[in-house]
Amino acid sequence: MHDVAFFERSVLPAEQPRVFLVHEKREVRSQFAAFVPKALAEARMRLDERVERLTERRGIERDVACASRKTAEGTVKEHPHMSTTKSPRDFRHPAHHSEYDAGVADPLAERSVVLDALRRAADAAERYVADIDADRARRPGANDAALSLTSRLPEDGDGALAAIDELVRASDGALRASGPRFFHWVIGGDTPAALAADWLTSAWDQNAAAWDSTPIGSRCEELAIDWLKELFGLPASWGGVLVTGATMANFTALAAARTWWARRHGIDVDDRGFADLPAVPVLSSGYIHPSATKALAMLGIGRGTVRRFARDDVGRVDLAALEGALRELGGAPAIIVGNAGEVNAGDFDPIDALADLADRYDAWLHIDGAFGLFARATPRAAHLAKGVERASSAIADGHKWLNVPYDSGFAFVRDASLLAGAFAIGGAYLPKPGEHPMFGAMGPEASRRAPDLERLADVPLNIVCFRYRPKNARAEDLDALNLRVGAELLADGRVYVGTTRYRGALAFRPAIVNWRTTEADVDLIVDVVRELGARLGAMAAV
């Protein structure tokens, strides 16, 4: 005996699929023939009830009686599960109802426009990419374009094509972050392969939790993790998982650190929580990033628990003071957060030295290498991140140096079994770990110096920290001037560079990672900053 499942969807998107089960005992064909009319009659009745409720709520006068009677009408198609019967049967889908669709767009009735919708999106994307190399990073009217989108929940649906067209009309509201002149926030672009693969990802719509839910998704993740470990020079024995970005990567790796720390105290924190446990000691330099402290907050460890050991106003680590704090713990476990690539100037903590301390005092060393971990991919910069292979965990972003679309990040942990502590998931209906990793149970989901530009820090990797400093400018006026230049720079849109504070000074910090960026694009930063600075300086002098 086996079951034949028949899925009948109403034309209302809010309605859940109705599942009707027929148990075949003797004559599948006869029972199925009797079943279909009953199923359609029930669907028709429920549709009548739903439409009546919506009509009363909206006060719209429609002749829904006719529409509901037509539910059983439609194009004759072979039933998708008919291969389980002895011979083919005809199966009728509900007809498309123009009377009802005036109120709510029905995805079932829009199957015929899928290719048209994809073509419109592709045409808009092609126009975007065709102009990206020369386009402003921020187009004039970006705010107005974004605000042109409907601000309230529409009473009536317009359908897929109208929705795509409205989105495309507002496309000036999208910053050209994938272009070569966007230097803010360390955002890469998207290479042709990455862009096309991202489209396929959406079209395939896979749940990449386990091999059973998507063999190709799981295989791609296995390969990605293995290749990334090789690229970064990490031990092949480490575990890893793809996540959405640096924040979730830090969250994932620090969750493993939390599990390790609690077990050192004899407690399963993932099962019992923090009851009977002391505060988690977290030590770092002044370079620790907000994504790491946010992760600590989400883990229940707390932002305020971080002790920062800095020997200067930049935030460089005070190793002697940090070691003293570890010694004071008297052998109790602790978590050290090392930083590979500080956001303002791209500086690195001395990771090898931190690894020495972690070994000496039995501490977990976590390396936040959101963009700096990629220094290990080239002999020219590998020394900056020497020692990461000795850490207990490390993370990086994919939408920076790798130039893949948002969102992409990865977490690596020396002992992959620790990930199962916080992120284990089970249920009778869920896949079980087997030959392949069950990733769903391993995670939560060039520039040069110019005379009137003052470089404020060394350039170890890809961030150039500088400020506009015209001749004869008073030191006390520089912050205000650079603040105005920064605001004008973003509004101008030819290039996109953000400001920060470095050693107390207002500064620019272009982060150069996009594969499309050329020397001419970097030179344009200098030209635009000089142009705007000269104009604002002249205005201030008047």
DOMARFI-194800 format. One record per residue (C-alpha): x negated, y negated, z; residue in three letters. Coordinates in steps of 0.2 Angstrom, whole numbers, padded with zeros to 4 digits, always signed. Layout:
residues N
XYZALA...
***
This chain:
residues 542
+0000+0000+0000MET-0006-0017-0004HIS+0000-0035-0003ASP+0004-0047-0017VAL+0003-0065-0012ALA+0013-0078-0021PHE+0009-0097-0018PHE+0023-0109-0022GLU+0018-0127-0020ARG+0032-0141-0019SER+0029-0157-0029VAL+0026-0166-0013LEU+0008-0167-0008PRO+0012-0168+0010ALA+0020-0151+0009GLU+0009-0136+0013GLN+0008-0122+0001PRO+0021-0109+0005ARG+0015-0091+0006VAL+0027-0077+0002PHE+0021-0060+0005LEU+0028-0044-0004VAL+0024-0027+0003HIS+0023-0015-0012GLU+0029+0002-0007LYS+0036+0011-0022ARG+0040+0000-0037GLU+0030-0017-0037VAL+0038-0023-0053ARG+0056-0021-0047SER+0052-0029-0030GLN+0042-0043-0038PHE+0057-0047-0050ALA+0069-0048-0036ALA+0057-0058-0025PHE+0053-0073-0037VAL+0071-0080-0038PRO+0073-0079-0019LYS+0056-0088-0017ALA+0061-0102-0030LEU+0078-0104-0021ALA+0069-0107-0005GLU+0057-0119-0013ALA+0072-0128-0021ARG+0081-0129-0004MET+0066-0136+0005ARG+0063-0148-0009LEU+0080-0154-0007ASP+0078-0157+0012GLU+0062-0166+0010ARG+0067-0178-0004VAL+0083-0182+0006GLU+0073-0187+0021ARG+0061-0198+0011LEU+0076-0206+0001THR+0084-0210+0018GLU+0068-0218+0025ARG+0064-0228+0010ARG+0082-0234+0006GLY+0079-0229-0012ILE+0094-0223-0023GLU+0088-0209-0034ARG+0097-0195-0041ASP+0087-0181-0033VAL+0100-0168-0035ALA+0096-0165-0054CYS+0077-0165-0050ALA+0079-0152-0036SER+0089-0141-0048ARG+0075-0142-0060LYS+0062-0135-0048THR+0064-0118-0056ALA+0061-0124-0073GLU+0044-0125-0081GLY+0032-0118-0093THR+0031-0099-0093VAL+0014-0093-0087LYS+0006-0077-0082GLU+0006-0075-0063HIS-0012-0077-0056PRO-0010-0061-0046HIS-0001-0051-0059MET-0017-0040-0061SER-0012-0031-0046THR+0004-0025-0054THR+0007-0011-0067LYS+0011-0023-0081SER+0011-0042-0085PRO+0025-0052-0078ARG+0031-0069-0082ASP+0030-0082-0069PHE+0038-0100-0069ARG+0030-0115-0060HIS+0040-0129-0055PRO+0043-0142-0068ALA+0036-0159-0068HIS+0049-0172-0061HIS+0047-0189-0068SER+0061-0195-0057GLU+0052-0190-0041TYR+0034-0195-0047ASP+0040-0213-0048ALA+0038-0212-0029GLY+0023-0200-0026VAL+0010-0195-0038ALA+0010-0176-0039ASP-0008-0168-0042PRO+0000-0152-0048LEU+0009-0162-0062ALA-0008-0171-0066GLU-0018-0156-0070ARG-0017-0161-0088SER-0026-0177-0084VAL-0041-0170-0075VAL-0052-0171-0091LEU-0046-0189-0094ASP-0050-0194-0077ALA-0068-0186-0078LEU-0071-0195-0094ARG-0066-0212-0087ARG-0077-0209-0072ALA-0091-0204-0084ALA-0089-0219-0095ASP-0089-0231-0080ALA-0105-0222-0074ALA-0113-0223-0091GLU-0110-0241-0091ARG-0117-0243-0074TYR-0133-0233-0077VAL-0136-0242-0094ALA-0138-0259-0086ASP-0146-0253-0069ILE-0164-0257-0074ASP-0161-0275-0078ALA-0145-0279-0067ASP-0144-0289-0051ARG-0145-0279-0036ALA-0130-0288-0030ARG-0118-0295-0043ARG-0110-0312-0040PRO-0092-0310-0034GLY-0096-0293-0025ALA-0086-0297-0010ASN-0071-0303-0020ASP-0072-0287-0031ALA-0072-0276-0016ALA-0057-0286-0008LEU-0047-0284-0024SER-0043-0266-0019LEU-0026-0263-0012THR-0026-0268+0007SER-0010-0258+0012ARG-0004-0240+0010LEU+0006-0241-0007PRO+0024-0236-0006GLU+0023-0228-0023ASP+0009-0218-0030GLY+0001-0223-0047ASP-0008-0207-0051GLY-0026-0202-0054ALA-0029-0212-0070LEU-0023-0228-0062ALA-0033-0225-0046ALA-0049-0222-0056ILE-0046-0238-0067ASP-0043-0249-0051GLU-0059-0242-0043LEU-0069-0246-0059VAL-0062-0263-0060ARG-0069-0266-0043ALA-0086-0259-0047SER-0094-0276-0045ASP-0092-0273-0027GLY-0104-0259-0027ALA-0122-0265-0024LEU-0134-0258-0037ARG-0143-0248-0023ALA-0148-0235-0036SER-0158-0248-0046GLY-0176-0253-0046PRO-0174-0270-0037ARG-0165-0263-0021PHE-0178-0263-0007PHE-0167-0264+0008HIS-0165-0250+0021TRP-0177-0238+0012VAL-0164-0232-0001ILE-0170-0222-0016GLY-0160-0220-0032GLY-0154-0205-0040ASP-0164-0195-0053THR-0155-0188-0068PRO-0155-0171-0061ALA-0149-0176-0044ALA-0135-0187-0051LEU-0129-0173-0063ALA-0130-0160-0050ALA-0120-0171-0038ASP-0106-0171-0051TRP-0106-0153-0052LEU-0106-0151-0033THR-0090-0161-0032SER-0082-0152-0047ALA-0086-0135-0039TRP-0081-0141-0022ASP-0089-0127-0012GLN-0089-0125+0007ASN-0108-0122+0010ALA-0106-0114+0027ALA-0110-0096+0023ALA-0115-0084+0009TRP-0097-0078+0009ASP-0090-0095+0006SER-0102-0099-0008THR-0116-0088-0014PRO-0123-0102-0025ILE-0122-0115-0011GLY-0131-0104+0001SER-0144-0099-0011ARG-0148-0117-0016CYS-0150-0122+0003GLU-0161-0107+0006GLU-0172-0113-0009LEU-0172-0131-0004ALA-0177-0127+0014ILE-0191-0116+0008ASP-0197-0128-0004TRP-0197-0143+0008LEU-0207-0133+0021LYS-0220-0130+0007GLU-0219-0148+0002LEU-0222-0154+0020PHE-0235-0141+0024GLY-0224-0134+0038LEU-0225-0115+0043PRO-0214-0104+0033ALA-0208-0096+0049SER-0199-0112+0054TRP-0180-0113+0052GLY-0171-0127+0044GLY-0154-0134+0038VAL-0148-0147+0027LEU-0137-0161+0034VAL-0131-0178+0029THR-0145-0189+0034GLY-0158-0194+0047ALA-0145-0197+0061THR-0138-0180+0060MET-0155-0172+0057ALA-0161-0180+0073ASN-0145-0174+0081PHE-0148-0156+0075THR-0166-0155+0080ALA-0163-0164+0097LEU-0149-0152+0100ALA-0161-0138+0099ALA-0173-0147+0110ALA-0159-0149+0123ARG-0156-0131+0123THR-0174-0127+0125TRP-0175-0139+0140TRP-0160-0133+0149ALA-0166-0115+0147ARG-0182-0120+0155ARG-0171-0124+0170HIS-0162-0108+0169GLY-0146-0115+0162ILE-0136-0112+0146ASP-0132-0130+0143VAL-0122-0126+0127ASP-0110-0115+0137ASP-0110-0123+0154ARG-0114-0141+0150GLY-0125-0152+0161PHE-0118-0147+0177ALA-0132-0144+0190ASP-0145-0151+0178LEU-0156-0166+0181PRO-0158-0180+0169ALA-0167-0176+0153VAL-0184-0184+0152PRO-0186-0192+0135VAL-0203-0201+0131LEU-0208-0210+0115SER-0217-0225+0109SER-0209-0242+0105GLY-0206-0236+0087TYR-0192-0224+0092ILE-0178-0227+0079HIS-0159-0231+0083PRO-0154-0215+0074SER-0164-0205+0087ALA-0156-0214+0102THR-0139-0213+0094LYS-0142-0194+0093ALA-0147-0193+0111LEU-0131-0202+0116ALA-0120-0190+0106MET-0129-0176+0114LEU-0125-0182+0131GLY-0143-0186+0135ILE-0140-0204+0134GLY-0149-0219+0125ARG-0154-0226+0142GLY-0164-0211+0147THR-0178-0215+0134VAL-0194-0221+0142ARG-0204-0231+0129ARG-0223-0232+0131PHE-0230-0246+0121ALA-0247-0254+0122ARG-0243-0270+0112ASP-0228-0280+0106ASP-0227-0270+0090VAL-0223-0254+0099GLY-0239-0244+0096ARG-0239-0229+0109VAL-0249-0231+0125ASP-0255-0213+0126LEU-0263-0214+0143ALA-0246-0221+0151ALA-0236-0207+0142LEU-0248-0194+0149GLU-0246-0201+0166GLY-0227-0199+0165ALA-0229-0181+0159LEU-0241-0178+0174ARG-0228-0185+0186GLU-0215-0173+0181LEU-0226-0159+0189GLY-0223-0146+0176GLY-0205-0149+0173ALA-0200-0149+0154PRO-0198-0165+0144ALA-0195-0170+0126ILE-0207-0181+0117ILE-0201-0191+0101VAL-0215-0195+0089GLY-0212-0207+0074ASN-0218-0204+0057ALA-0215-0221+0048GLY-0209-0236+0059GLU-0196-0246+0050VAL-0204-0263+0050ASN-0222-0260+0043ALA-0222-0241+0040GLY-0234-0237+0055ASP-0236-0220+0062PHE-0238-0213+0080ASP-0254-0203+0082PRO-0245-0186+0080ILE-0259-0175+0083ASP-0263-0184+0100ALA-0244-0182+0104LEU-0245-0163+0100ALA-0260-0162+0112ASP-0250-0169+0126LEU-0235-0158+0122ALA-0246-0142+0122ASP-0254-0148+0138ARG-0238-0152+0148TYR-0226-0139+0140ASP-0216-0152+0131ALA-0205-0152+0116TRP-0212-0163+0102LEU-0199-0169+0090HIS-0205-0179+0075ILE-0193-0192+0067ASP-0200-0193+0049GLY-0185-0200+0040ALA-0196-0207+0027PHE-0214-0205+0034GLY-0214-0186+0033LEU-0216-0187+0014PHE-0233-0194+0017ALA-0238-0176+0019ARG-0234-0173+0001ALA-0249-0182-0005THR-0268-0181+0000PRO-0269-0199-0001ARG-0257-0201+0014ALA-0256-0184+0022ALA-0268-0190+0036HIS-0254-0202+0043LEU-0243-0187+0048ALA-0257-0175+0053LYS-0251-0164+0067GLY-0232-0162+0062VAL-0235-0143+0059GLU-0239-0142+0078ARG-0222-0150+0083ALA-0207-0141+0089SER-0195-0150+0077SER-0196-0162+0063ALA-0183-0171+0052ILE-0183-0181+0035ALA-0171-0190+0023ASP-0168-0184+0006GLY-0160-0200-0001HIS-0176-0210+0002LYS-0192-0203-0007TRP-0183-0188-0015LEU-0171-0200-0024ASN-0155-0189-0022VAL-0138-0197-0019PRO-0131-0200-0002TYR-0129-0191+0009ASP-0144-0179+0011SER-0156-0175+0026GLY-0164-0160+0033PHE-0169-0154+0050ALA-0183-0141+0054PHE-0186-0132+0070VAL-0200-0120+0075ARG-0188-0108+0084ASP-0173-0107+0073ALA-0163-0097+0085SER-0161-0112+0096LEU-0150-0120+0083LEU-0137-0106+0086ALA-0135-0113+0104GLY-0126-0129+0100ALA-0120-0125+0083PHE-0114-0107+0085ALA-0096-0104+0078ILE-0085-0089+0077GLY-0068-0083+0073GLY-0059-0068+0067ALA-0057-0076+0050TYR-0074-0083+0048LEU-0089-0076+0040PRO-0102-0067+0050LYS-0121-0070+0049PRO-0130-0057+0039GLY-0144-0055+0026GLU-0143-0074+0022HIS-0143-0088+0035PRO-0126-0095+0040MET-0130-0113+0038PHE-0113-0118+0045GLY-0119-0111+0062ALA-0136-0120+0062MET-0131-0138+0061GLY-0116-0150+0063PRO-0112-0152+0046GLU-0235-0255-0023ALA-0236-0274-0019SER-0249-0287-0018ARG-0253-0302-0007ARG-0249-0320-0013ALA-0256-0336-0006PRO-0239-0342+0001ASP-0234-0325+0007LEU-0241-0319+0023GLU-0243-0301+0026ARG-0240-0297+0044LEU-0245-0279+0045ALA-0255-0266+0036ASP-0247-0256+0023VAL-0250-0237+0027PRO-0236-0231+0016LEU-0222-0239+0007ASN-0216-0254+0017ILE-0224-0271+0015VAL-0220-0283+0030CYS-0222-0301+0026PHE-0215-0318+0027ARG-0214-0334+0017TYR-0227-0347+0023ARG-0229-0362+0012PRO-0244-0373+0014LYS-0243-0386+0028ASN-0228-0377+0035ALA-0226-0379+0054ARG-0227-0362+0064ALA-0211-0367+0074GLU-0201-0369+0058ASP-0206-0353+0049LEU-0192-0342+0057ASP-0178-0353+0052ALA-0185-0355+0035LEU-0187-0337+0032ASN-0170-0334+0039LEU-0162-0345+0026ARG-0173-0338+0012VAL-0167-0320+0018GLY-0149-0325+0017ALA-0151-0334+0000GLU-0161-0319-0006LEU-0146-0307-0003LEU-0133-0319-0010ALA-0144-0322-0026ASP-0144-0303-0029GLY-0158-0302-0042ARG-0168-0291-0029VAL-0162-0285-0012TYR-0173-0286+0003VAL-0168-0287+0021GLY-0176-0296+0036THR-0182-0290+0052THR-0192-0296+0067ARG-0210-0290+0068TYR-0221-0296+0083ARG-0208-0309+0086GLY-0209-0316+0069ALA-0194-0316+0056LEU-0201-0306+0041ALA-0196-0297+0026PHE-0198-0278+0024ARG-0196-0271+0006PRO-0196-0252+0006ALA-0202-0246-0011ILE-0196-0228-0014VAL-0185-0229-0030ASN-0191-0219-0045TRP-0186-0232-0057ARG-0196-0246-0048THR-0210-0254-0058THR-0223-0266-0054GLU-0213-0279-0063ALA-0199-0276-0051ASP-0210-0278-0036VAL-0217-0294-0044ASP-0200-0300-0045LEU-0198-0300-0026ILE-0213-0312-0025VAL-0206-0323-0038ASP-0188-0324-0031VAL-0195-0327-0013VAL-0206-0341-0019ARG-0192-0349-0029GLU-0179-0349-0015LEU-0192-0354-0002GLY-0198-0368-0013ALA-0180-0374-0016ARG-0175-0373+0003LEU-0191-0380+0009GLY-0189-0395-0003ALA-0171-0397+0003MET-0176-0397+0021ALA-0189-0410+0018ALA-0176-0422+0010VAL
***
